[in-house]
Amino acid sequence: MLFLLKYPNGIEAQKEKLEAEGHTIIQKGRKNIRYYVKDYENSLFDLK
């Protein structure tokens, strides 16, 4: 799951909300820093 730059209040606010829900955030890259949610597949559920 890649973080969106257009998220209200920026990436930091999105990171805080996801961490509050129990997710682990991973930072990748040196110059082009990107953030991902670790093992997000485990939190997905079917909307049938």
C-alpha positions as a Markdown table, in Angstrom:
| # | Residue | x | y | z |
|---|---|---|---|---|
| 1 | Met | 0.0 | 0.0 | 0.0 |
| 2 | Leu | 1.6 | 3.2 | -1.2 |
| 3 | Phe | 0.9 | 6.4 | 0.7 |
| 4 | Leu | -0.9 | 9.1 | -1.2 |
| 5 | Leu | 0.6 | 12.7 | -1.2 |
| 6 | Lys | -2.9 | 14.2 | -1.6 |
| 7 | Tyr | -4.2 | 12.7 | 1.6 |
| 8 | Pro | -5.7 | 15.4 | 3.9 |
| 9 | Asn | -3.1 | 16.8 | 6.3 |
| 10 | Gly | -0.3 | 15.0 | 4.4 |
| 11 | Ile | 1.6 | 11.8 | 4.8 |
| 12 | Glu | 2.4 | 12.3 | 8.5 |
| 13 | Ala | -1.3 | 12.4 | 9.4 |
| 14 | Gln | -2.0 | 9.3 | 7.4 |
| 15 | Lys | 0.9 | 7.5 | 9.1 |
| 16 | Glu | -0.4 | 8.4 | 12.5 |
| 17 | Lys | -3.9 | 7.1 | 11.7 |
| 18 | Leu | -2.7 | 3.8 | 10.4 |
| 19 | Glu | -0.3 | 3.3 | 13.3 |
| 20 | Ala | -3.2 | 4.0 | 15.7 |
| 21 | Glu | -5.1 | 1.2 | 14.0 |
| 22 | Gly | -2.1 | -1.1 | 14.7 |
| 23 | His | -0.4 | -1.1 | 11.3 |
| 24 | Thr | 3.4 | -1.0 | 10.9 |
| 25 | Ile | 4.8 | 1.6 | 8.5 |
| 26 | Ile | 7.9 | 0.9 | 6.4 |
| 27 | Gln | 10.0 | 3.6 | 4.8 |
| 28 | Lys | 11.8 | 2.8 | 1.5 |
| 29 | Gly | 14.2 | 4.7 | -0.6 |
| 30 | Arg | 16.9 | 7.4 | 0.1 |
| 31 | Lys | 16.2 | 10.2 | -2.3 |
| 32 | Asn | 12.7 | 9.3 | -3.3 |
| 33 | Ile | 11.3 | 8.3 | 0.1 |
| 34 | Arg | 8.1 | 6.2 | 0.0 |
| 35 | Tyr | 6.1 | 4.7 | 2.8 |
| 36 | Tyr | 4.3 | 1.3 | 2.8 |
| 37 | Val | 2.1 | -0.6 | 5.3 |
| 38 | Lys | 3.8 | -3.8 | 6.3 |
| 39 | Asp | 1.7 | -6.9 | 5.7 |
| 40 | Tyr | -1.4 | -5.0 | 4.8 |
| 41 | Glu | -2.7 | -8.1 | 3.0 |
| 42 | Asn | -3.4 | -9.6 | 6.4 |
| 43 | Ser | -5.9 | -6.7 | 7.1 |
| 44 | Leu | -7.9 | -7.0 | 3.9 |
| 45 | Phe | -11.3 | -8.6 | 3.9 |
| 46 | Asp | -13.8 | -9.6 | 1.2 |
| 47 | Leu | -16.7 | -7.3 | 0.5 |
| 48 | Lys | -19.1 | -9.9 | -0.8 |
